Amino acid sequence: MGDTPGSPTISPKLQRIAEQARNYPEMVFNNLYHLIDQELLLEAYHRTSKDSAPGVDKVTAQEYAEHLYENLHDLHERLKSNRYVAPPVERVWIEKEDGKQRPIGKPCFEDKIVQRAVVMILAVIFEPLFQPFSHGFRRQWIFRYHRSHDSQKFYREESERRGNTETHR
């Protein structure tokens, strides 16, 4: 997975934020902008999927990458000076198997980078607060216990590990 505090692939900056969150649980992180620098934006860029459709600005990941460092520098400057405004998310309708349609949103690629950077920071801040049985939207649970019956299996195993012979099904 590579995204957990203590992982060798997590950046030193995220390691420090994770240590602060762990060592000072009463600390309030009330502003994330100053934590987002060009290095973090570059890491967020690398972790962002490059194969999705462009948003309302029609800029693809490949086009963004053509001037990557200039684009990230400009993005960082806009974030620092509070000039960054997330562009509208394009709504498109896709067909479902039953013939109905459902809406999906297509954010701009640059906004996906900002979103990824914020998620990376929030993950290291709040991960220590989650219980082992809290699975929703946690990256390390994607491959393990991601379905309902797998969650039930986790509860049974945890119950047995703690010495409880009575399990609920």
VENPE-V80675 format. One record per pair of residues at least 24 apart in sequence whose C-alpha atoms are under 10 Angstrom apart, sorted by the first residue. I is the first residue (numbers start at 1). J is the second residue. If there is no record, write none. Layout:
I_J + I_J
This chain:
1_139 + 1_140 + 1_141 + 1_142 + 1_143 + 2_139 + 2_140 + 3_120 + 3_123 + 3_124 + 3_139 + 3_140 + 4_120 + 4_123 + 4_124 + 4_127 + 4_128 + 4_139 + 4_140 + 5_123 + 5_124 + 5_125 + 5_127 + 5_128 + 6_124 + 10_43 + 10_120 + 10_124 + 11_39 + 11_40 + 11_43 + 13_37 + 13_39 + 13_40 + 13_121 + 14_40 + 14_120 + 14_121 + 14_122 + 14_123 + 14_124 + 14_125 + 15_121 + 15_124 + 15_125 + 16_124 + 17_121 + 17_122 + 17_124 + 17_125 + 18_121 + 18_122 + 18_123 + 18_124 + 18_125 + 18_126 + 18_127 + 18_128 + 19_124 + 19_125 + 19_128 + 20_124 + 20_125 + 21_124 + 21_125 + 21_126 + 21_127 + 21_128 + 21_129 + 22_124 + 22_125 + 22_126 + 22_127 + 22_128 + 22_129 + 25_125 + 25_126 + 25_128 + 25_129 + 28_125 + 29_122 + 29_125 + 32_117 + 32_118 + 32_121 + 32_122 + 33_76 + 33_79 + 33_80 + 33_81 + 33_82 + 33_118 + 34_79 + 34_80 + 35_80 + 35_117 + 35_118 + 35_121 + 36_76 + 36_79 + 36_80 + 36_114 + 36_117 + 36_118 + 36_121 + 37_72 + 37_73 + 37_75 + 37_76 + 37_77 + 37_79 + 37_80 + 37_117 + 38_69 + 38_72 + 38_73 + 38_74 + 38_75 + 38_76 + 38_77 + 39_72 + 39_73 + 39_76 + 40_72 + 40_76 + 40_113 + 40_114 + 40_116 + 40_117 + 40_118 + 40_120 + 40_121 + 41_69 + 41_72 + 41_73 + 41_75 + 41_76 + 41_110 + 41_113 + 41_114 + 41_115 + 41_116 + 41_117 + 41_118 + 42_68 + 42_69 + 42_72 + 42_73 + 42_113 + 42_117 + 43_113 + 43_116 + 43_117 + 43_120 + 44_112 + 44_113 + 44_114 + 44_115 + 44_116 + 44_117 + 44_118 + 44_119 + 44_120 + 45_72 + 45_109 + 45_110 + 45_112 + 45_113 + 45_114 + 45_116 + 45_117 + 46_113 + 46_116 + 47_113 + 47_116 + 47_117 + 47_120 + 48_109 + 48_110 + 48_112 + 48_113 + 48_114 + 48_115 + 48_116 + 48_117 + 49_109 + 49_112 + 49_113 + 50_109 + 52_106 + 52_107 + 52_108 + 52_109 + 53_106 + 53_107 + 53_108 + 53_109 + 54_90 + 54_106 + 54_107 + 54_108 + 54_109 + 54_110 + 55_87 + 55_88 + 55_89 + 55_90 + 55_91 + 55_105 + 55_106 + 55_107 + 55_108 + 55_109 + 55_110 + 55_111 + 55_112 + 56_87 + 56_88 + 56_89 + 56_90 + 56_91 + 56_106 + 56_107 + 56_108 + 56_109 + 57_87 + 57_88 + 57_89 + 57_90 + 57_107 + 57_108 + 57_109 + 57_110 + 58_108 + 58_109 + 59_108 + 59_109 + 59_110 + 60_108 + 60_109 + 60_110 + 61_108 + 61_109 + 61_110 + 62_109 + 63_109 + 64_109 + 64_110 + 71_110 + 72_110 + 72_113 + 75_110 + 75_111 + 75_113 + 75_114 + 76_114 + 79_114 + 84_111 + 84_114 + 85_111 + 86_110 + 86_111 + 86_112 + 86_114 + 86_115 + 87_111 + 132_158 + 133_158
